[in-house]
Amino acid sequence: MPAVFINYRTGDGEDVAVTLDTYLSNRFGTNLIYRASKSIEPGQRYPIHLITNVRRSSVLLAVIGSRWLTARAENGRSPLFDPEDWVRTEILEAFAHKVTVIPVLVGRTTRLNPADLPDELVDLVEHQTVKYESTSADVDLATIAERLMRQIPELADRTAVDDSPGHQATGQRGGITNFGDNSGTIMNEPTGVFHTGSGSMYNALPPDFDLFRRRT
């Protein structure tokens, strides 16, 4: 079941939606982050899938860029006024089922103006926003993730590394732990854990090292 539903408009914010999905999935796990083109399998009935997962989510991130109001518009009218518009439908479903909606404003000039919105979506203007800019992407993505963790208790940061004294660093990214005594330093690398200093060495080589050496 997803914790975060990423809502976006094709032709406006799909690239940012992918960036958000990739970053948040790496930190929290891909199953907790819902993005339609990733999460809906071929052959599944997408209307039911979308509505069900909006309702099950804790937070909906509404990605809003400079063309959010006008992309794919017909006759000069914003698609948000179309009852069949999926961006509109997903946000209204979130409102109806008490899912927290966070507008993600893309770019420095993006703003929400109630005069531009249908009456059903005017409430969106009163929701606290977060920002995303390509020039500060690392900081903005980290800020969004931290705020999500405060609002969704089940989100756990899978990339966090405990580098406190006496704790061996673990995780996919590896790390370095200085023990602060004469036992040396542990370096956690993809090929194994290396110990430096005067103490004993543990797991310095992969178990199949001898077999590998014989093959080369």
C-alpha positions in Angstrom: 0.0 0.0 0.0 1.5 3.4 -1.0 2.2 6.1 1.5 2.8 8.9 -1.0 0.8 9.4 -4.2 2.5 11.6 -6.9 -0.1 13.6 -8.9 1.1 15.3 -12.0 0.0 16.6 -15.4 1.4 15.1 -18.6 3.0 18.0 -20.5 3.8 19.9 -17.4 5.4 18.0 -14.5 6.1 14.4 -15.6 9.9 14.9 -15.4 9.7 16.3 -11.9 7.3 13.5 -11.0 9.9 10.9 -12.1 12.7 12.7 -10.1 10.5 12.8 -7.0 9.6 9.1 -7.4 13.2 8.0 -7.9 14.5 10.0 -4.9 11.7 9.0 -2.5 11.7 5.4 -3.7 15.5 5.2 -2.9 15.0 6.6 0.5 11.7 4.9 1.6 11.1 1.9 -0.8 9.4 1.9 -4.2 6.3 0.2 -2.9 5.5 3.2 -0.7 5.7 5.7 -3.5 2.9 5.7 -6.2 3.4 7.1 -9.6 0.9 6.0 -12.3 3.2 5.1 -15.1 5.4 3.1 -12.7 2.8 1.5 -10.5 0.1 0.4 -12.9 0.9 -2.9 -14.5 -0.1 -3.6 -18.1 -3.6 -4.9 -18.3 -4.7 -3.4 -15.0 -7.8 -1.2 -15.1 -6.2 2.2 -14.5 -9.3 4.2 -13.3 -9.9 1.7 -10.4 -6.2 1.5 -9.7 -5.7 5.3 -9.5 -8.7 5.9 -7.3 -8.0 3.1 -4.9 -4.4 4.1 -4.4 -5.3 7.8 -3.9 -7.6 6.8 -1.1 -5.1 4.5 0.5 -2.3 7.0 0.5 -1.4 9.3 3.4 -0.1 12.2 1.3 -0.7 13.3 -2.3 2.1 15.4 -3.8 0.5 17.6 -6.5 3.3 18.6 -8.9 2.5 22.1 -10.2 4.6 23.6 -12.9 4.3 26.6 -15.3 1.9 24.7 -17.6 -0.2 22.9 -15.0 -3.2 25.1 -15.8 -2.9 25.0 -19.6 -1.1 21.8 -20.7 -3.5 19.7 -22.9 -6.1 22.4 -22.7 -8.8 22.6 -25.4 -10.5 25.8 -26.6 -8.2 27.8 -24.3 -9.8 26.5 -21.1 -7.9 24.8 -18.4 -8.4 21.0 -18.2 -9.0 21.4 -14.5 -12.5 22.5 -15.3 -13.1 19.2 -17.1 -14.8 16.6 -14.7 -12.9 13.8 -16.5 -9.5 15.4 -16.0 -7.4 12.9 -14.0 -5.3 15.6 -12.2 -8.5 17.2 -10.9 -10.1 13.8 -10.1 -7.1 12.6 -8.0 -6.9 15.8 -6.0 -10.6 15.8 -5.3 -10.5 12.2 -4.2 -7.7 13.1 -1.8 -9.8 15.9 -0.4 -12.8 13.7 0.0 -10.9 10.9 1.8 -8.8 13.2 4.1 -5.6 12.5 2.4 -3.1 15.3 3.0 -2.5 17.3 -0.2 0.9 19.1 -0.6 1.3 21.3 -3.7 4.9 21.0 -5.1 5.5 24.3 -6.9 8.1 23.8 -9.7 10.2 26.9 -10.5 10.6 30.2 -8.8 7.6 31.9 -10.6 5.0 29.2 -10.1 2.1 30.4 -7.9 -1.5 29.2 -7.2 -4.2 31.8 -7.9 -7.7 31.0 -6.8 -9.1 32.9 -9.8 -7.5 30.3 -12.0 -9.1 27.3 -10.4 -12.6 25.8 -10.5 -14.6 26.2 -7.2 -14.0 22.6 -6.3 -10.2 23.1 -6.2 -10.0 26.6 -4.7 -9.2 25.0 -1.3 -5.8 23.9 -2.8 -4.6 27.5 -2.5 -4.8 27.3 1.3 -2.6 24.2 1.5 1.0 24.8 2.6 3.3 24.3 -0.4 6.9 23.0 -0.9 9.2 24.1 -3.7 11.3 22.3 -6.3 13.8 24.0 -8.5 16.4 22.3 -10.7 19.1 24.6 -9.4 18.5 23.4 -5.8 17.2 20.0 -6.5 19.3 18.2 -3.9 18.3 20.5 -1.1 14.6 20.6 -2.2 14.3 16.8 -2.5 15.8 16.3 0.9 13.5 18.9 2.4 10.4 17.2 0.9 11.6 13.8 2.2 12.1 15.2 5.7 8.7 16.8 5.8 7.1 13.6 4.6 8.8 11.6 7.4 7.4 14.0 9.9 3.9 13.5 8.6 4.0 9.8 7.8 5.3 7.7 10.7 5.7 4.5 8.7 8.3 6.1 6.4 11.8 5.0 7.4 14.9 6.3 5.7 16.7 3.3 4.2 19.8 5.4 3.3 20.6 6.5 6.8 23.9 5.3 8.1 24.7 5.2 11.9 28.2 6.6 12.1 28.2 6.8 15.9 31.4 5.6 17.7 31.5 1.9 18.1 28.9 1.2 15.4 30.0 -0.6 12.2 28.7 1.2 9.2 26.3 -0.8 7.1 24.1 -0.3 4.0 24.4 -0.3 0.3 26.4 2.9 0.1 29.1 1.7 2.5 30.7 3.9 5.0 33.6 4.5 7.4 33.6 4.0 11.2 36.4 5.2 13.4 36.2 3.4 16.7 38.2 6.1 18.6 40.6 3.6 20.2 43.5 1.5 19.1 41.3 -1.0 17.3 41.5 0.9 14.1 38.9 1.8 11.4 36.3 -0.3 9.7 35.6 0.6 6.0 32.5 -1.0 4.6 32.9 -1.4 0.8 31.0 -3.4 -1.9 33.6 -6.1 -1.9 33.7 -6.6 1.9 34.6 -5.0 5.2 38.2 -3.9 5.7 39.8 -3.2 9.0 42.8 -0.9 9.3 45.0 -0.4 12.4 46.5 -2.6 15.0 43.4 -4.8 15.8 42.3 -7.9 14.1 41.0 -7.9 10.5 37.5 -9.3 9.8 35.9 -10.2 6.5 38.7 -8.5 4.6 38.1 -10.7 1.5 34.9 -12.1 -0.1 34.3 -15.8 0.8 34.9 -16.9 -2.8 38.2 -15.0 -3.2 40.3 -18.1 -3.6 38.0 -19.5 -6.2 38.0 -16.1 -8.0 41.9 -16.1 -8.0 42.0 -19.6 -9.5 39.8 -18.5 -12.4 41.9 -15.5 -13.3 
